[in-house]
Amino acid sequence: MYYDAQGQLRSMLTSWTNLHELDSFMSASGGRSWFRVDDLLRLSALISQMRADQDDESAP
């Protein structure tokens, strides 16, 4: 957990940091992949939602 620039408490998946324990994905990938497919899909969905929200705000 951390505070963002606006002072809001935020969190981040430990799998996105070096604080998580090695799991079967990390062991199998042997360090060749930094991101899991499901994490990338969630990130893609988040970016798409942010873009849609931004488009809604700029619509007349």
TAZI-V567337 format. One record per backbone hydrogen bond with DSSP energy under -1.0 kcal/mol. CO is the residue of the C=O (numbers start at 1). NH is the residue of the N-H. Records with the same first field share a line. If there is no record, write none. Layout:
CO: NH ; NH
This chain:
2: 10
4: 7
8: 4
10: 2
13: 16
14: 17
23: 27
24: 28
25: 29
26: 30
29: 32
36: 40
37: 41
38: 42
39: 43
40: 44
41: 45
42: 46
43: 47
44: 48
45: 49
46: 50
47: 51
48: 52
49: 53
50: 54
51: 55
52: 56
53: 57
54: 58
